[in-house]
Amino acid sequence: MTADNTTAFDQTPSAWLSRRHRLKRNSLASQILVRIGSAIAVLWAAVTLSFISIHLAPGDIVSLLIGEQLRTPEVEAAIRLEWGLDKPLLTQYLTYLLRILHGDFGRSYILQTDVSSLVLSQMLPTLKLTAAALVVAVVFAVTSALLTAGRRLPRSIAGSLELILISTPSFWLGIVLLFIFSFTLKLFPVAGDRTFSALVLPALSLGLSLGAVIGQVLREGLERALEEPFMLTVKSWGANDFVLRLRHGLRHAALPAVTLAGWLVGNLLSGAVITEAVFGRPGLGRITVDAVLAHDLPVVLAVAILSAFIYVVLSTLVDVLYLLLDPRLRNQNLEAGH
């Protein structure tokens, strides 16, 4: 027997477990890095498509960038200098990429302001609305699933309510909430973003439909988890029904719901555009609508790239969360290595 074979057979169990732990950790880190790399590739594709759209759009590029602003030789010269239109196309593309990496989205010649500062000034209200709507969706989905899973009558009632919420456009739900709680009961302000109470109705109108979709998936997953054999073992330990659902069943049911939520959260940004208009809130929605109506292309491109960035970041976070929730995914590379 060789020395190498002796060493291999004489490894202690603790050394083998330590090596396996390192392999698992490296596998998780490598999978996370792969997802981050994919996110960077998607962002690069989004920026590249925005550059291509400018050059493939019908008409003169200068006219597209000027929009409805009065066209003067000075403005034309500034645009050609800013976008490097007198240089080769590859140089223009590389310059454009470098500008985006530095957060430079150009200048709005209609509003006479820097696009980056304009978008950043309106981003916080939109992120507040999106985050609040996401909280509403998660709370609604988890509460609905926990209280109704496996119970016939509550499940039917919750299913009907969720179907109504899914079928109702967010702007129509917002109008109904305004009529009831603002104009009739006068409990919440009609418009603005000065107080927390002004955030309640927009978050409800934007988040309830998302919560209804997630709640349906979460309930089905929870019902399957409650029928698993390990639940009988947990019951034999004396755990009550609520602890059984919340602590043991919810984690197993959350995997498909998390995946679905990661895909739907990106829709919150598009829904926020209409919701902000309905409730008269500041944010990216208002400047996007104004930019589209005024043909302010630099602002439209900046909002589109920023939306893609937020969506990719959220999707990547969901992928990483999925890896943390499901040990089987973390062990795939490890098992493949053996």
Secondary structure, 3 states (H helix, E strand, C coil): CCHHHHHHHCCCHHHHHHHHHHHHHHHHHHHHHHHHHHHHHHHHHHHHHHHHHHHHCCCCHHHHHHCCCCCCHHHHHHHHHHHCCCCCHHHHHHHHHHHHHCCCCCEECCCCEEHHHHHHHHHHHHHHHHHHHHHHHHHHHHHHHHHHCCCHHHHHHHHHHHHHHHHCCHHHHHHHHHHHHHHHCCCCCCCCCCCCHHHHHHHHHHHHHHHHHHHHHHHHHHHHHHCCHHHHHHHHCCCCHHHHHHHHHHHHHHHHHHHHHHHHHHHHHHHHHHHHHHHCCCCHHHHHHHHHHCCCHHHHHHHHHHHHHHHHHHHHHHHHHHHHHCHHHHCHHHHHHC
